[in-house]
């Protein structure tokens, strides 16, 4: 089995990785997690709060992307706000981040969420890829 794994890793090294085209949005239903990348910079994770993890560039801590956990739960409990971020089977990411910012009392996380909302302005995720509760 180890030989097969080594062969597989060698094969991966020999192939070029898929090209990154910004922005990239992925929803994992099993994890109930939304990943959003809008830059291709090498980054590290910084946990903003229990819901959002930021991906910041090694070069200057610029915002590269984020992960949002518990998206389905958040949309279910968003009340009237969830109506504003859903439109014709799509979730508007910019408004979603602004909703999270509105609900965040601490200035630092709130400012980062507003920044994410500005970066995600106009981006939508279809409900086929997003939470089934949408």
Backbone torsions as a table, in degrees:
resi	resn	phi	psi	omega
1	UNK	NA	-39.9	-180.0
2	UNK	-61.6	-36.9	179.1
3	UNK	-64.3	-40.1	178.4
4	UNK	-64.6	-39.3	179.2
5	UNK	-65.6	-44.1	178.8
6	UNK	-61.9	-42.9	177.3
7	UNK	-61.4	-41.8	179.7
8	UNK	-63.9	-43.6	179.2
9	UNK	-64.3	-38.3	176.5
10	UNK	-64.1	-38.6	178.1
11	UNK	-64.7	-41.2	177.7
12	UNK	-62.8	-41.6	179.5
13	UNK	-64.0	-32.1	-176.4
14	UNK	-77.5	-19.4	-177.8
15	UNK	-99.5	149.6	177.1
16	UNK	-76.7	140.5	176.7
17	UNK	-68.1	154.9	177.7
18	UNK	-61.6	145.0	-179.7
19	UNK	-70.1	138.6	178.3
20	UNK	-87.4	128.8	173.4
21	UNK	-124.2	120.7	-177.7
22	UNK	-80.8	148.2	-8.7
23	UNK	-86.3	157.9	176.3
24	UNK	-117.1	130.2	177.7
25	UNK	-130.0	131.4	178.9
26	UNK	-137.8	133.2	174.1
27	UNK	-113.7	124.4	175.7
28	UNK	-101.3	108.4	-177.4
29	UNK	-63.7	-39.3	-178.4
30	UNK	-61.6	-41.0	-179.6
31	UNK	-87.7	-13.5	-171.6
32	UNK	50.6	53.0	-173.7
33	UNK	-136.5	136.7	177.9
34	UNK	-108.7	125.2	175.5
35	UNK	-106.5	132.8	-177.2
36	UNK	-135.1	118.5	176.3
37	UNK	-121.3	135.0	176.5
38	UNK	-126.3	2.3	173.8
39	UNK	-139.9	157.7	-176.9
40	UNK	-102.9	20.9	-178.5
41	UNK	-75.9	149.3	171.8
42	UNK	-64.3	139.9	-172.5
43	UNK	-144.9	169.7	174.0
44	UNK	-129.2	160.6	-178.0
45	UNK	-91.7	138.3	175.3
46	UNK	-133.3	116.5	-177.6
47	UNK	-74.5	118.2	-178.7
48	UNK	-82.4	-45.3	177.2
49	UNK	-159.7	-169.1	-176.7
50	UNK	-70.1	-11.2	-177.7
51	UNK	-106.9	-34.9	-170.9
52	UNK	-121.0	131.6	170.2
53	UNK	-115.5	125.9	179.1
54	UNK	-89.5	148.9	169.9
55	UNK	-110.7	115.7	-175.2
56	UNK	-113.8	143.3	-178.4
57	UNK	-70.2	146.6	174.5
58	UNK	-64.6	-28.6	-178.3
59	UNK	-95.6	87.5	173.7
60	UNK	93.3	5.6	177.9
61	UNK	58.2	29.5	176.9
62	UNK	-70.9	148.6	179.9
63	UNK	-70.1	124.2	-178.6
64	UNK	-108.4	-33.3	-178.1
65	UNK	176.4	-166.7	179.8
66	UNK	-162.6	168.3	172.2
67	UNK	-126.7	133.4	177.2
68	UNK	-115.5	123.6	-179.5
69	UNK	-99.0	150.0	176.4
70	UNK	69.9	37.0	-176.6
71	UNK	-62.1	-45.6	-179.0
72	UNK	-59.3	-45.0	-180.0
73	UNK	-63.2	-41.6	-178.3
74	UNK	-64.7	-40.7	179.1
75	UNK	-68.9	-34.3	178.5
76	UNK	-67.2	-35.3	-176.8
77	UNK	-96.6	2.1	-177.7
78	UNK	-71.7	-9.4	178.3
79	UNK	55.9	-131.5	-179.1
80	UNK	-64.2	-28.7	-179.8
81	UNK	-62.8	-36.5	-177.5
82	UNK	-63.6	-27.8	177.0
83	UNK	-65.1	-36.8	-177.9
84	UNK	-71.5	-24.0	-177.1
85	UNK	-99.4	-5.0	178.4
86	UNK	-109.9	134.5	-177.8
87	UNK	-149.8	117.7	175.9
88	UNK	47.7	51.6	176.5
89	UNK	77.1	16.4	-179.4
90	UNK	-131.5	150.7	174.8
91	UNK	-105.4	125.6	177.9
92	UNK	-86.0	111.8	-173.5
93	UNK	-64.9	-39.9	-179.8
94	UNK	-57.7	-47.0	179.4
95	UNK	-66.6	-34.6	178.5
96	UNK	-60.9	-45.8	179.5
97	UNK	-66.0	-37.5	178.4
98	UNK	-66.5	-34.9	174.6
99	UNK	-61.1	-46.7	178.4
100	UNK	-61.6	-39.5	178.7
101	UNK	-63.3	-42.2	-179.9
102	UNK	-59.2	-35.6	-177.4
103	UNK	-87.1	-0.4	-176.1
104	UNK	-103.5	116.0	-176.6
105	UNK	-77.6	-28.6	-176.0
106	UNK	-76.4	135.6	-175.4
107	UNK	-62.6	-45.7	-176.2
108	UNK	-60.6	-53.5	177.8
109	UNK	-63.0	-37.9	-179.4
110	UNK	-61.8	-43.5	179.4
111	UNK	-63.6	-39.5	178.0
112	UNK	-66.0	-38.5	178.6
113	UNK	-67.4	-37.8	175.4
114	UNK	-63.3	-41.8	177.1
115	UNK	-60.2	-43.4	176.4
116	UNK	-61.4	-41.3	178.6
117	UNK	-60.6	-38.1	178.3
118	UNK	-69.6	-39.6	179.2
119	UNK	-67.4	-31.3	-176.2
120	UNK	-94.5	5.0	-177.2
121	UNK	-54.6	126.5	178.1
122	UNK	85.9	-9.2	179.0
123	UNK	-84.6	137.7	178.6
124	UNK	-128.4	153.0	174.3
125	UNK	-120.9	126.3	177.9
126	UNK	-65.8	148.3	-177.4
127	UNK	-68.4	-13.2	174.3
128	UNK	-68.4	-33.9	179.5
129	UNK	-92.2	-24.5	-175.2
130	UNK	-94.2	-176.9	-176.0
131	UNK	-57.4	142.6	-179.3
132	UNK	-67.5	-15.8	179.8
133	UNK	-77.9	-7.3	-176.6
134	UNK	-64.0	NA	NA
